[in-house]
């Protein structure tokens, strides 16, 4: 399984996950390293981002409307291309 998965979810799936009740996180245009100690699911409300795994994996890009899952143990670099606003949930 990939360390980062991106999907275009249905309204039903978002409701089933309870996305609207998740906290919101924002980030300005920037580049920074990040490590995941648990799995995160994020629903992108605004912005555009490319995340590059540190293990030499292919960069993954996502934007508003995408549901993104980051696997526990992922070390990566975030490049926020357009200001980000997302709902997020850690499992």
C-alpha positions as CSV (number, residue, x, y, z in Angstrom):
1,X,0.0,0.0,0.0
2,X,1.2,3.5,-0.8
3,X,2.1,5.8,2.1
4,X,-0.2,8.5,0.6
5,X,-3.6,7.8,-1.0
6,X,-5.8,10.4,-2.7
7,X,-9.4,10.0,-3.6
8,X,-12.3,12.1,-4.7
9,X,-14.9,11.2,-2.1
10,X,-18.7,11.2,-2.5
11,X,-20.8,13.4,-0.2
12,X,-22.1,10.1,1.4
13,X,-18.5,9.0,2.3
14,X,-17.7,12.4,3.8
15,X,-20.9,12.3,5.9
16,X,-20.1,8.7,7.0
17,X,-16.6,9.8,8.1
18,X,-18.1,12.8,10.0
19,X,-15.6,15.1,8.2
20,X,-17.5,18.3,9.1
21,X,-16.9,17.6,12.8
22,X,-13.2,17.3,12.4
23,X,-10.9,20.2,13.4
24,X,-9.6,22.6,10.7
25,X,-5.9,23.3,10.1
26,X,-4.6,26.1,7.9
27,X,-1.1,26.7,6.5
28,X,0.4,29.5,4.4
29,X,2.5,28.9,1.3
30,X,5.6,27.2,2.6
31,X,7.9,24.1,2.5
32,X,8.5,22.0,5.6
33,X,9.4,18.4,6.8
34,X,6.8,16.3,8.5
35,X,6.6,12.9,10.2
36,X,3.4,10.9,10.8
37,X,3.4,8.9,14.1
38,X,-0.2,7.8,13.4
39,X,-2.4,7.6,10.3
40,X,-4.0,10.9,9.3
41,X,-7.1,11.4,7.0
42,X,-7.5,14.9,5.7
43,X,-10.2,16.5,3.5
44,X,-8.9,19.5,1.6
45,X,-11.2,22.5,1.7
46,X,-8.8,25.0,0.0
47,X,-5.3,25.0,-1.5
48,X,-2.9,23.0,-3.4
49,X,-0.1,20.8,-1.9
50,X,2.6,18.4,-3.1
51,X,4.0,15.9,-0.5
52,X,7.3,14.1,-1.3
53,X,8.1,10.9,0.7
54,X,11.6,10.9,2.1
55,X,12.2,7.3,1.1
56,X,12.5,8.3,-2.6
57,X,8.8,7.8,-3.3
58,X,7.0,9.7,-6.0
59,X,5.6,13.2,-5.1
60,X,1.9,13.2,-4.5
61,X,-0.2,16.3,-5.3
62,X,-3.7,17.1,-4.0
63,X,-6.1,20.0,-3.9
64,X,-9.5,21.2,-2.8
65,X,-12.1,18.4,-2.8
66,X,-9.5,15.6,-2.3
67,X,-9.6,13.1,0.6
68,X,-6.0,12.2,1.5
69,X,-4.7,9.4,3.8
70,X,-1.2,9.6,5.2
71,X,0.1,6.3,6.6
72,X,1.7,6.1,10.0
73,X,5.5,6.1,9.8
74,X,5.6,8.4,6.7
75,X,8.5,10.9,6.7
76,X,7.9,13.5,4.0
77,X,8.3,17.1,2.9
78,X,5.3,19.3,2.4
79,X,5.2,22.0,-0.3
80,X,2.1,24.2,0.2
81,X,1.7,25.8,-3.3
82,X,-1.6,27.6,-2.5
83,X,-2.7,28.4,1.0
84,X,-4.1,25.3,2.7
85,X,-7.3,24.8,4.7
86,X,-8.2,21.2,5.6
87,X,-10.3,19.1,8.0
88,X,-8.1,16.4,9.6
89,X,-8.5,13.3,11.8
90,X,-5.8,11.1,13.4
91,X,-6.6,7.4,13.8
